[in-house]
Amino acid sequence: MYLLTMFGNLIIILAIISDPHLHTPMYFFLSNLSFVDICFTSTTIPKMLVNIQTQNKDITYTGCITQMYFFIHFVGLDSFLLTVMAYDRLVAICYPLHYMVIMNPQLCVLLVLVSWIMIVSLFYCTSLGVYLSSAATHNSYSSATASVMYTVVTPMLNPFIYSLRNKDIKRTLKDFLGQILGKSQLSCG
């Protein structure tokens, strides 16, 4: 599932970068969401895989705080980027004639930067406090199940939910993957 998450999100990013027709605000936000999902998943899953392989659940205090820092950061970014994407679609639907004026490149970059900056003020203090104060009261089985669903399944499904229902992305992915497979067949043949 981890590899599928990484591969799916990376393919979305590369497809959007490779097709000039997809250089629009919606796809700019989608590629940022894919990048954040890669980072979000990579924050916890490699350590979890090592723990499963070695049957050792130890983590240093510094490692735990560092992992928590990045985990909260990327969870918050995911939430803010989804909010920004919703705003983008609102503008596209409600103000279609003014869409390109409202959602100009400067605003898109600003919205992404604000998403990154808002995490510091909103999520770090509250989430860290909640996490550290309630660690003793959690049911370990239900916490583990919820963690896997949130850290693995959601980022794995995001490329499918936000991309593969879109005909432009389907076309670009078909062309992009065709180019990759064509190059690999040429080097093998």
N, C-alpha and C positions, 0 to 999 in steps of 0.2 A: 504494500500500500504506500509505503514511503517513496519507493522508486516511481510508482505511478503518479504520485503527487508531484514529485520533482520533474518528471518527464512531461506531464501534462501542462504544468504551468510554464516550464521553459519553452515548450513548443508554441504556446500562445504568445509569449513575449517575442520570440524570434519571428513568428509569422507576422505580428503587428509591425515590427521593425522593418521587415523585408518588403512590405506592400505599401507604397505611397498612398494608395486609396484609403488605407486604414489610419492615416495620420490625422485623426479627428479627436475632439475631446473625449468622446465615449471610449475609444480604444486606448487613448493615453491613460485614462483612469483604469481601464481593464488591465493594461500591462503593468501598471503600478500595483494593482491588487494581486496579480499573479506573482510579482516580485515579493511582495509582503508575505504571501502564502508560502513561498519557498523559504523565506527567512523564518517565518513563524514555525513551520514544521521542523526546520533544521535546528531550532532552539532546544527542543526536548527529545525528539525521536532518536538521534544518534546515541545519546546517553542511555535512553531506555533500551535500545537494542544491545548496547554493551552490558547493561545490567542483566538482561535476559540471558545473554550468552555466558556471562561469567557467574551468574547466580549471586551477584554481589550488589546490594542496593545502597552502598555507602556513597556519600557525596560530601565534600568539604563544605564548610559554612560559606566560604568565599565562592565556591562553585555554585552553591544553591542560590545565593543572593544574585550572582551574575546571571544565572539561568532565569531566575524570576524577573530580573530587570528587563532582559530582552523579551521574555515571554509576554510580560505586561505591555511592553512597548509595541510589539507586533500585533497583539490582540486589539489594542486601542487603535492602531493604524488601520487594521482591517475594518473596524467599526466606522471610523471616520471616512475611509475611502468608500465604503458602501453608502454612507450618507451623501457624500459628494456625487457619487454616481446617480443616486436618486434625484438630487438637485439637477444634474445635467439632463436627465430624462424629463423632469418637470419642465425645464426651460424648452426642451425640444418639442414637447407636446403642446404646451400652453402658448408659446411664443415662437412658432416655427419660422416666421419671417425675420425675426430678430435674433435667432439662435446664434449665428456666427458672430454677430456683434457682441452679444452678451457673453458667450463662452469663447472669448478670444484666447490666444495662447498665453498671454500674461495672466489672465484670471485662472486658467487651468493650472499653471505652475504655482500660482499663489495658493490655490485651494489645496494642492498636494502639500505644499510647505506648511500651511496652517494645520493640516492633518497631522503632520509630524510634530509640530510645536505644541499642539493642544494636548498631546499625550503627556508631556511633562507635567503640566499643571493639573490635569484632571485625573489621570489614572494612577500615577506612581504612588502617591501618598495613600489614597483610599484603598487601592487594591492590595498594596503591600501590607497595610494595617489589617485588613480583613483576612488575608492569607495567613499572616503570622499569628493572629489572635485566635483563630478558629481551627488551627491545625489538629488539636487534640480531640475535637468533637466529631470529626469526619468518619464515616463508615468507609473503610479502605476499599472494599469491593465496589461499592457504588461510585466512589471517587475515581477509581481506576477506569471503570467503564465510561464515566462521563469524560474523563481526560482523553481517552482514546477517541471517543466520538468527536470531541472538540478539536483535538490537536492533529488528528489524522484524517478522519472522514470528511469533515467540512472543507479543509483546504484541497483535498483530493477531488471533491465534487465541484468546487468553484469553477474550474475551467469548463466543465460540461454544462453547468447551469447558466453561466454568463456568456459562453462563447458558441457552443455547438448548436444552439438553436438559431444562430444568426447565419444567413446565407453568405454574407461577405466573408465571415471567418471561415466557413466551410470551404468556400472557393479558394481562399488564400492558403488554408491548410493543405488542401488537395494539391495546389501548385507547389507549395513549399516542400511538402513531403515527397512529391514527385521528383523535384530537383535533387533532394538528398538521396533518394533511392536510385535515381539515375546516375548520380556521381559514384555511389558505392558499387553499382553494377559495372560501371566503366572501369573502376580500379580493380575489381575482381576478375573481369573478363579479359 
